[in-house]
Amino acid sequence: MGKYHICVYAICKNEEKFVDRWMDSMSEADSIVVLDTGSEDKTVERLRSRGAQVWQEAIVPWRFDRARNRSLELVPPESDICVCTDLDEVFHLGWRARLEAAWKNGTKRARYRYTWSFLPDGNEGVVFWLDKIHANRQFRWIHPVHEVLQYLEEGGYETVSVPGMQLDHHPDAEKSRGQYLPMLEMAVKECPEDDRNRHYLGREYMFRGRWDDCIKTLKWHLSMPQATWADERSASMRYIACAYEAKGEAEQAKSWLYRAMGETPHLREPYMEMAALLYRQQEWEGVLFMVLSALKITERPLSYISEPEAWGTAPYDYGAIACYWLGNYHRALQMVEEALRLSPDNERLQDNRRRILAAMPPFEKHPAI
């Protein structure tokens, strides 16, 4: 028994294959409660055999906030701290001790490092800070999808950051996102002043290739007085640019990417998306300029806006290609070798290195000492 009674709570459906890994990870808690919303496999049996308390209940019509709130109602009243996770997520060992060390009397919420995706080579992809740990009986979930916690009491509250606490997300690639779009449309209709959900809706339209809806929705997001977070505004501008390029309007796309750069000069993403656009147009000097501008930014922000491509091989990859076509083989070699340092088994990068070496004059391959 630690300083606080800690309960992990979750919702699930047909996640039998994740049960053992999840229970191993969550076993540092005092109690684990799960709401199963209609599994047809052995999820419930396996959870119970591992010691979880499981309730079964259909949520009709389906909403993530209703399901989360129902699972939250299952948390024992003696619990001090509620930890909301999904069965495809895994805490690193020792998370409880770190949480208890950071949590103080009066703390209402905790944030921790979250790896939302991993790259094919196993390196981290999208990483940001998450805050789904909270005091018991003082919060509820709102919004049908992309649900968030709402504080139920008056005034503000203290949120602590937990150094070293890490949660990893290993999603089931076979699960459909088909329900997200209608639920986001519902969320915007229910709460039209919520800028966050309007941004998510515009992004979802982009994912679906609904370019005009994407542009209209994200322009609306940018016009909202509540939309003040520069990083998210910049992302809306980048998605608008993506939609315009897909519609064959490259100059409009460039205009919106320049606006995104101006909104967030501290982010690599707008520069790298412009580099990619110019690469497709074979404007090599522009590609190189954008890459070098991106590489001047050395601090990666830990928000969900951060795109892993901008912090991986892409800047050096594009830079090497641009330098090759500009005839600067020495610099091209330096850049492709930096890309290979980050991804040594990438066969395309290896082929590019060979091509660059073949194009170099002998004195550049073997400079005098």
ZIGI-V985135 format. One record per backbone hydrogen bond with DSSP energy under -0.5 kcal/mol. CO is the residue of the C=O (numbers start at 1). NH is the residue of the N-H. Records with the same first field share a line. If there is no record, write none. Layout:
CO=NH / NH
//
This chain:
4=6
5=80 / 81
6=30 / 31
7=83
8=33
9=85
10=35
11=87
12=37
15=18 / 19
16=19
18=22
19=23
20=24
21=25
22=26
23=27
25=28
26=29
31=8
32=53
33=10
34=36 / 55
35=12 / 37
36=57
42=46
43=47
44=48
45=49
46=50
47=50 / 52
48=51
52=54
53=34
55=36
58=60
63=67
64=68
65=69
66=70
67=71
68=72
69=73
70=74
71=74
72=75
76=79
80=136
81=7
82=84 / 134
83=9 / 85
86=89
88=170
90=168
92=95
94=98
95=99
96=100
97=101
98=102
99=103
104=107
106=158
108=135
109=160
110=133
111=162
112=130
113=167
114=116 / 128
115=169
117=125
119=122
123=119
125=127
126=116 / 117
128=114
130=112
132=84
133=110
134=82
135=138
138=152
140=150
142=148
143=65
144=64
148=142
150=140
158=108 / 109
160=111
161=163
162=165
164=166
165=113
166=92
167=115
168=90 / 170
171=173
172=175
177=180 / 181
178=182
179=183
180=184
181=185
182=186
183=187
184=188
185=189
186=190
187=191
191=194
193=195
194=198
195=199
196=200
197=201
198=202
199=203
200=204
201=205
202=206
203=207
204=208
205=210
206=209
209=211
210=214
211=215
212=216
213=217
214=218
215=219
216=220
217=221
218=222
219=223
220=224
221=224
224=227
226=228
228=230
229=233
230=234
231=235
232=236
233=237
234=238
235=239
236=240
237=241
238=242
239=243
240=244
241=245
242=246
243=247
244=249
245=248
248=250
249=253
250=254
251=255
252=256
253=257
254=258
255=259
256=260
257=261
258=262
259=263
260=264
264=267
268=271 / 272
269=273
270=274
271=275
272=276
273=277
274=278
275=279
276=280
277=281
278=283
279=282
282=284
283=287
284=288
285=289
286=290
287=291
288=292
289=293
290=294
291=295
292=296
294=297
296=298
298=300
299=301
301=303
302=129
303=306
307=310
308=311
309=312 / 314
313=317
314=318
315=319
316=320
317=321
318=322
319=323
320=324
321=325
322=326
323=328
324=327
327=329
328=332
329=333
330=334
331=335
332=336
333=337
334=338
335=339
336=340
337=341
338=342
339=343
343=346
345=347
346=350
347=351
348=352
349=353
350=354
351=355
352=356
353=357
354=358
355=359
356=360
357=360
361=364 / 365
362=366
364=367
//
